Structure formats: structure tokens, C-alpha cells
């Protein structure tokens, strides 16, 4: 079965389902009936029944999270977000644009923890930040002048077809 790519598992819901299955098994329902009731394969219920017999309800509780522990503690994340909200200029950068490299440097300066730039994006998403691209427009941009150029100047200087129509340069057209 598994999960679709990018879908996070709800560990609490999975635990509730296992505990519901345990309750039904203790009431005397068969494994197939329990599997239908909680919406899983019978093999899963069989595995849960074996674990229930060996370790009791404690064996069906959710396991501790696996994988490498986070380098940043949960207490360091709010401090990082406060520094990000102050802006890059407040942290000594010339422009007002956060990049992955700058955030990586900020994390290293503040906490001593080094991350790869790709992982910095995971931390930013965890904080609720998204990738924003600045609009590439000059502050001196003159919208009226641009409109005048598009509507007046450009049509005046643009090449025009001759009145009788230019001959085709296509080699497939018969003359």
C-alpha cells in the first residue's frame, strides 16, 4: 500500500486504528472482520494480534520517530524565524533578499550548526516560509512611457508588409 509521494503519515491516526483493532480483537471478532472494520489488510491485523499477545497495548502504541535527529532544537527555530523576519539588512547583508546561502550562513552564525543549502529549504518550509522571487522591475520604471512606446512608437517604426503582399519565401509554394 504505502503512501503517495509527498503525503505525510498521520501517526496518531495510525495508532488510533491499531488500538481500535485491538479493542475489536479483545471483543472476540475474527481477524478478517476486524480488518474490514478498520479498513486494512488481514495480514496487518494478524501482525497486530501477534504484537498484542506478546507486548499488550504498549506494543501497538506509535513508535518513536526514526531517522537522524534534528540538529536544531525546537527552541532554536523561533529565534531563527525572528532573525529572518528582521531581514537580511539587519543581519549585515547589502540587499533585502534572503537566499538559501544567506539563511545557511545565518543558521551557522547563530547556532554553530552547518546545513547544506538544499536542507535549508526544508527548515524554511517547516517555519512556513516559501520561495518568493522578486519582481525584476526597476524602481525608476515609467509605465506611461512604456505604454507610449508600445502603442505609438513601436507601430510607427515596425516593418510593414507591402500593400500588394510580399511573395512567399516558402519552397513548398508553387508560383
C-alpha positions in Angstrom: 0.0 0.0 0.0 2.3 2.8 1.2 1.7 6.5 0.9 1.6 8.7 -2.2 4.7 10.7 -2.7 4.8 13.8 -0.6 1.9 12.7 1.7 2.9 12.7 5.3 1.6 9.9 7.5 -0.6 10.8 10.4 1.0 8.7 13.2 -1.7 9.5 15.7 -4.4 8.2 13.3 -2.5 5.1 12.6 -2.1 4.4 16.3 -5.9 5.0 16.9 -6.6 2.5 14.2 -4.3 -0.1 15.8 -5.9 0.4 19.2 -9.4 0.1 17.7 -8.3 -3.1 16.1 -7.0 -4.3 19.5 -10.3 -3.5 21.1 -12.3 -5.4 18.5 -9.9 -8.4 18.8 -10.4 -8.5 22.5 -14.2 -8.5 22.0 -13.7 -11.8 20.1 -14.1 -10.6 16.5 -12.1 -12.6 13.9 -9.1 -11.0 12.2 -10.9 -10.7 8.8 -13.9 -8.9 10.4 -11.5 -6.6 12.3 -9.6 -5.9 9.0 -12.9 -4.9 7.3 -14.0 -2.8 10.2 -10.8 -0.7 10.4 -10.1 -0.8 6.7 -6.7 -2.6 6.5 -5.4 -5.9 5.2 -6.0 -9.0 7.2 -2.2 -9.5 7.4 -1.9 -6.2 9.2 -4.5 -7.4 11.8 -2.6 -10.7 12.1 0.6 -8.8 12.9 -1.2 -6.5 15.4 -2.8 -9.5 17.1 0.6 -11.2 17.5 2.1 -7.9 18.9 -1.0 -7.6 21.2 -0.4 -11.1 22.6 3.4 -10.5 23.1 3.5 -6.9 24.4 -0.1 -5.9 25.0 -1.4 -2.4 24.1 2.1 -1.0 24.7 3.3 -2.9 21.6 0.7 -1.2 19.5 1.5 2.3 20.5 3.2 4.5 18.0 7.0 4.1 17.8 9.4 6.9 18.4 10.3 8.8 15.3 13.1 7.2 13.2 15.8 8.8 11.3 18.6 11.2 12.2 17.6 13.6 15.0 17.4 17.3 14.1 20.5 19.4 14.5 18.5 22.4 15.5 16.5 22.1 18.7 12.8 23.2 18.7 13.8 26.1 20.9 16.2 27.4 18.2 13.6 27.6 15.4 11.7 30.6 16.8 14.9 32.5 17.3 15.9 31.7 13.7 12.5 32.9 12.5 12.8 36.2 14.4 16.2 36.8 12.8 14.7 36.1 9.3 11.8 38.5 10.0 14.2 41.3 10.8 15.5 41.0 7.3 18.9 40.4 5.6 20.0 44.1 6.0 19.6 43.8 9.8 21.9 40.7 9.6 24.6 42.6 7.7 23.7 41.8 4.1 23.6 44.6 1.4 20.3 43.6 -0.3 17.0 42.8 1.2 16.8 39.3 -0.3 17.1 36.0 1.6 18.8 33.3 -0.3 19.5 29.7 0.8 23.2 30.5 1.2 22.4 33.5 3.4 20.0 31.6 5.5 22.6 28.8 5.8 25.1 31.4 7.0 22.6 32.8 9.4 21.9 29.4 10.9 25.7 28.7 11.2 26.4 32.1 12.8 23.6 31.9 15.3 23.7 28.2 16.3 27.0 26.8 15.0 25.1 24.2 13.0 26.0 23.7 9.4 23.5 22.7 6.8 23.6 22.1 3.1 21.6 24.8 1.1 19.1 22.1 -0.1 18.2 21.3 3.5 17.8 25.0 4.4 14.7 25.0 2.2 13.2 22.1 4.4 13.7 24.2 7.5 12.2 27.3 5.9 9.1 25.3 4.8 8.8 23.9 8.3 8.7 27.6 9.5 6.0 28.3 6.9 8.3 30.3 4.6 8.0 29.9 0.8 10.2 30.7 -2.1 9.4 34.2 -3.3 11.0 35.7 -6.4 11.3 39.5 -6.5 9.7 41.3 -9.4 12.5 42.2 -11.8 11.4 45.8 -12.4 13.4 48.9 -11.9 12.2 51.5 -9.3 12.5 54.1 -12.0 10.1 52.3 -14.3 7.8 54.7 -16.1 4.5 53.0 -17.0 3.3 55.9 -19.2 6.5 55.9 -21.3 6.2 52.1 -21.7 2.6 52.4 -22.8 3.5 55.2 -25.3 6.3 53.1 -26.7 4.1 50.0 -27.2 1.1 51.9 -28.7 2.7 54.8 -30.6 6.5 54.5 -31.2 6.7 50.8 -31.9 3.9 50.5 -34.5 5.4 53.6 -36.3 8.9 52.1 -36.7 7.9 48.5 -37.1 8.3 47.0 -40.6 5.0 46.7 -42.5 4.1 44.4 -45.3 3.8 45.9 -48.7 0.3 46.7 -50.0 0.2 44.0 -52.6 1.6 41.4 -50.3 5.1 40.1 -50.3 5.8 36.9 -52.2 6.2 33.8 -50.0 9.7 32.6 -49.3 8.4 29.1 -48.7 9.9 26.5 -51.0 6.6 24.5 -51.0 4.5 27.2 -52.6 4.1 26.9 -56.3 4.4 30.2 -58.3 
